Amino acid sequence: MKEVCGFNITDKEFKLLSKKAEAVYNIAVVANYFCVTQQEIHFFSCNSHNKLLSLF
C-alpha cells in the first residue's frame, strides 16, 4: 500500500484509477479535436453555400 497525496491506495486501486484517468484524458482529446475541426468544416460549408448563391 502506498500513500499518495495523503491517501492510502493499493497497487490494484492505483492501476484502476490510472486506467480511468487515461480514458477521461482520451475523451477530452477527442472532444477537443472534434470542436476544433468543426469550425473548419462549418467555415468550408459556409463558403460553398455562398459560392452557390453567387451563381444565381
C-alpha positions in Angstrom: 0.0 0.0 0.0 1.3 3.4 -1.0 0.5 6.8 0.4 -0.3 9.2 -2.5 -1.2 12.8 -1.6 -2.3 11.7 1.9 -4.4 8.8 0.6 -3.6 5.1 1.2 -4.0 3.3 -2.0 -3.3 -0.2 -3.2 -1.5 -1.1 -6.4 -4.7 -2.6 -7.8 -6.6 0.6 -7.0 -3.9 2.8 -8.4 -3.9 0.8 -11.7 -7.7 1.1 -12.0 -7.6 4.8 -11.2 -4.8 5.3 -13.8 -6.9 3.5 -16.5 -9.9 5.6 -15.7 -7.9 8.8 -15.8 -6.4 7.8 -19.2 -9.9 7.1 -20.6 -11.1 10.6 -19.4 -8.0 12.2 -20.9 -8.6 10.4 -24.3 -12.2 11.5 -24.3 -11.1 15.1 -23.7 -8.6 14.9 -26.5 -11.2 13.6 -29.0 -13.7 16.2 -27.9 -11.2 19.0 -28.3 -10.2 17.7 -31.8 -13.9 17.5 -32.8 -14.6 21.1 -31.6 -11.5 22.4 -33.4 -12.3 20.7 -36.7 -16.0 21.6 -36.6 -15.1 25.2 -37.0 -13.2 24.4 -40.2 -16.0 22.2 -41.5 -18.5 25.0 -40.8 -16.2 27.5 -42.5 -15.9 25.5 -45.6 -19.6 24.7 -45.8 -20.5 28.4 -45.5 -18.1 29.3 -48.2 -19.5 26.6 -50.5 -23.0 27.8 -49.8 -22.0 31.4 -50.5 -20.4 30.4 -53.8 -23.5 28.5 -54.8 -25.7 31.5 -54.0 -23.4 33.9 -56.0 -24.2 31.8 -59.2 -27.8 33.0 -59.1 
